[in-house]
Amino acid sequence: MIKRLFLSVFLVLCLASPGSAADGERVIQGLDVTGAIQWGTGGTFATPYENTITVAESGGDYTTIQAALTANATANTLFIVYPGTYVDDTINFTANNQYVIGFPVSPKVVLITKATGICDFGAFTGCIVKDVKMVMTLAANAYDDCVTGTGSCNFKFVHAETIASGGAPGGGSTVYSGTGDFKIVEGSIVYTNSATRGAQGKKAVLVGTGSTFIIDDVTFTVTGSSTSSTMSAVRSNLVGDVTVDKCSITVTDNGSDATYALSIVNGTGTAEMAYNTVHVSNSANDAAGMYAAGGGAGISIRSMYNHVHAVAGSGTANSIVLANSDTTVVSQFDDFVALGGVSNTGGSFTIASSEADGSLTLTSDLDVGGNTTLGDAAADSLTINATMGADKATFQNTADSTTGFQVLDADGGVPVLNVDTTNERIGIGTNAPVASLDIVSGNVLLDKSQSFAWGSSSANTAIRADDAPAWLSARNNVMTFDTYGTGTVTDGAYVFRTNSVNLMTIEGDTGNVGIGTATPKSKLDVEGSVAIGATYSGTTAAPANGLLVEGLTQFGTAAGAGQVNVQPTTAINALAIKTQEAAGATDGIVIVDSADAEIFAVDSDGAVTATSFTADHMVVSTKTDSYVVLAADFGTSLRMNSADDKNFTLPSVGTTEDGARLTFIKQGAGKMTMIAVDTDYIDSSSATGTIYTTSAYATITLEYVHGMTRWVIISAAGTFTSS
C-alpha cells in the first residue's frame, strides 16, 4: 500500500513546485503530504497507470534508464526514475512521445554520470526529460556532446553539464548540440572546458543546421581556460533558429581570443534574446555579449530588455559585434555596459536602448504621446528629413484656416495636398475643396490585393454617378446594386460587358439572368454549352449547346442511388426518351459497358436485345511458390507454375463462405497440392486433408459446402489423389 502511495505522491509532485530548506533538506512546496512516504529501500513499486515504467536502483521495473527505454520502445510511455545515482547510464530514446521524469525536488536526486554522451533523442519527436541531472566528465583529450538529437525534445528542470580537458582533443565538446528541435526550460547548463583548442572554438550549446533552440529561464555557467579561438555560451552555425529568453548567462574565459554569450557565424536563420542577464569576462582578450556574422542569405537578430555587461582586460569589450553587411540586429531597450559599445562593420543596426546611463539612443521613429514644442519663435521652422509612417505625427493649428496645411511641389503653385480645417475638407490638386475629399484631376488607383471601404454597416452609404440613377450601396452587411427604370437592357438592368459585347444581363423587373443573351426568358437563360464539375470545368468543353455533368444528376428528387435519378413530381411518365431514327432503323437506344461494347439496345421498332451481363473470363493469378489462399481469391483462377513441388493452403472458412469456389491449374513440372485447414475435408480426404496431382497439366475446381465442412470437386482434369 505504501509503495502505491509513493508512486501516486510522485506523480502529484510532478505538478507541485520543488524547493529547498535553508539547511539543505529537501522540501516540497505547494503540496500537503500526510502519512509515510517510501523513498525506495527495496521491494516492488506498484504502478497503477498504463504505459508507465519505473526505474530505481532497486525495487523498480528496471535498474537503469536505458534498459527501460530499450525494452519499451513504445510511444506515449512515461518512465519514472526514482532517486539515485545512475553511473554510465543513458537516455537514448526509442520512440516518439516518451517521457523520462525524475523525482521533482531540489536539489536534483536523479543523477546520471558518464564519460561520454548521455542523452540522444535521435529522430524521435515529442520527447521530454524532466527533473534529471546529467554530468558528462570526458576523459582527457576526448570529446562528445552531453545531449544531442535530430528530432524534437523538451528539457524541463534539467541540469546538464560537460567537463572537458586535455592537450589537443580531436573535436569540440558541448552540453547541447544537434540539428533537431530543442526546448530547454528552467534548468541549468554548466560547461567547464580546460582543453587546449588553439584555433578552434568552444561552446556550451551548438545550434546545428536546420535546428530550432528555445532556451527559457536557464542558468548558464560557462568557464574556460587554455587556448581557443572563441568561447561561447550559445554558438549558431549556418541555418538555425535560436531564442534565448529570461536566462542568466555567465561566461568567463581568459584563455580564448574572444569570449561571447551568443555567437552566430555564417548564419542565415533568426535569433532572439530577451530579458536575459549576461555577464561576459575575458581579462586577456576581447569580450562581447553578442557576435553576429551573417551568411549570404543574411542573419536577423532581435535583442530586447537584456542586461549585457562585457569586461575585457587587454582587449575590447563590446555589447554587440556586427561583423559584416549580411547581419541585421534590432536592439530594443537593452541595458548595455561595455566600454567599446556596439561594433558595426557594415551591418544593419537599429537601436532604442541605453548605451550609457541616463541616455537614450534611437535609430528609428520617436512617438510622443503628449505635447511637443519645437522652436520658440514665430519664424522658427520644422524640417523633417525622413519619411514618417502612418499615424506617427499630429498637426493642429491654433486657428482654423481654409489652407490650414499644404503640401507643395518644388515649384509652388497649386498645392498637391490642401487641408481645409475650417470646413474639414481635403483637396488634391486644389486649394479650395468643395467636398470632404475633392480630387480635381487624375484617377484613383488601388494597388493589387487592396480594397476600398466606405460608410458604416448601419448607415445606407452609396457610390453613384452624380447625374445617373445607378447606385452601389451598402448597409447592415448587405451590398446592393440598384437602378431605376423598367428593367430593360437600356433602362434599369445590370449588364456585364467587354468590348461593347454583353456577356451577362440581369433584368431589373423579372430578375432573369441571361448568359450569352441580352433577353433572358427564364430565371437562368444560357446561350451555349455548360460544363459542371471539377474534372470538366476549365479543361473539357461541353457539347455545343449541350450539358456536361461530372456528378450525380437529380430530376424531381434530392436523393437516388444512380448517376442519373428521375422521379416525376406529377402523374406523368418518369422518363421519356425520343430517338431521331425513323421506324425500321436499327439504331435507337443503346447501353454500352465501359469499353463501349453493347450490352442492351432498343431499336426504333421497339425490339430489345441484350447481351450476357456475366464476365466472359475469370481473374487469373499465377504463383511460383507455395501460397496461402485468401478470401479475396474466391472466384479466381489460381495457377501454379513451378518445377518444384508447391502447395496451396486453403483458407479458414465458415457459414459466410458457403458456396465459395476456387479453381487451381497446374502448369509447371512440380507436384501441386491443396491443403485443407481446421477440420475441413477435400472431397474424400480425411479431416484437414490434402489432394494433389503430378499430372503434367491438370485443373480442378472446388466449392465449399459448409453443411459438410467439405470442399467438393465441381470439375477436374488430370489425376488427383486425396489423403
Sequence and secondary structure as in RCSB ss.txt:
>XXXX:A:sequence
MIKRLFLSVFLVLCLASPGSAADGERVIQGLDVTGAIQWGTGGTFATPYENTITVAESGGDYTTIQAALTANATA
NTLFIVYPGTYVDDTINFTANNQYVIGFPVSPKVVLITKATGICDFGAFTGCIVKDVKMVMTLAANAYDDCVTGT
GSCNFKFVHAETIASGGAPGGGSTVYSGTGDFKIVEGSIVYTNSATRGAQGKKAVLVGTGSTFIIDDVTFTVTGS
STSSTMSAVRSNLVGDVTVDKCSITVTDNGSDATYALSIVNGTGTAEMAYNTVHVSNSANDAAGMYAAGGGAGIS
IRSMYNHVHAVAGSGTANSIVLANSDTTVVSQFDDFVALGGVSNTGGSFTIASSEADGSLTLTSDLDVGGNTTLG
DAAADSLTINATMGADKATFQNTADSTTGFQVLDADGGVPVLNVDTTNERIGIGTNAPVASLDIVSGNVLLDKSQ
SFAWGSSSANTAIRADDAPAWLSARNNVMTFDTYGTGTVTDGAYVFRTNSVNLMTIEGDTGNVGIGTATPKSKLD
VEGSVAIGATYSGTTAAPANGLLVEGLTQFGTAAGAGQVNVQPTTAINALAIKTQEAAGATDGIVIVDSADAEIF
AVDSDGAVTATSFTADHMVVSTKTDSYVVLAADFGTSLRMNSADDKNFTLPSVGTTEDGARLTFIKQGAGKMTMI
AVDTDYIDSSSATGTIYTTSAYATITLEYVHGMTRWVIISAAGTFTSS
>XXXX:A:secstr
 HHHHHHHHHHHHTTSEEEE TTS EEEES    S      SS     STTEEEE SSSSSBSSHHHHHHHT  S
SEEEEE SEEEET  EE  STTEEEEE   SS  EEEEESS  EE TT  SEEEES EEEEE  TT   EEEE S
SEEEEES EEEEEE  S  SS  EEEEESSEEEEES EEEEEE    TTS EEEEEE TTEEEEEES EEEEEE 
S EEEEEEEEEESSEEEEEES EEEEEESSEEEEEEEEEEEE SEEEEES EEEEEESSSEEEEEEEEE TT EE
EEEES EEEEEESSS EEEEEE STTEEEEEEEEEEE TT EEESS EEEEEEESSTT  EESS    SS     
SSTT      S   TTS     SS  TTSEEE  TT SS SEEEETTTTEEEES SS SSSEEE SS     TT 
    S SSS EEEE TTSSEEEEEETTEEEEEE SSSBTTBB EEEEETTEEEEEE TTT  EEES SS  SSEE
ESS EEESTTTTTTS   TT EEE S EEES S  SSSEEE  SSSS S     SS TT S SEEEE TT  EEE
EE TT  EEE   S SS  EEEESS EE  GGGTTSEEEE  SS EEEE     GGGTT EEEEEE SSS EEEE
  TT EETT  TT EEEE SSSEEEEEEEEGGGTEEEEEEEES  EE 
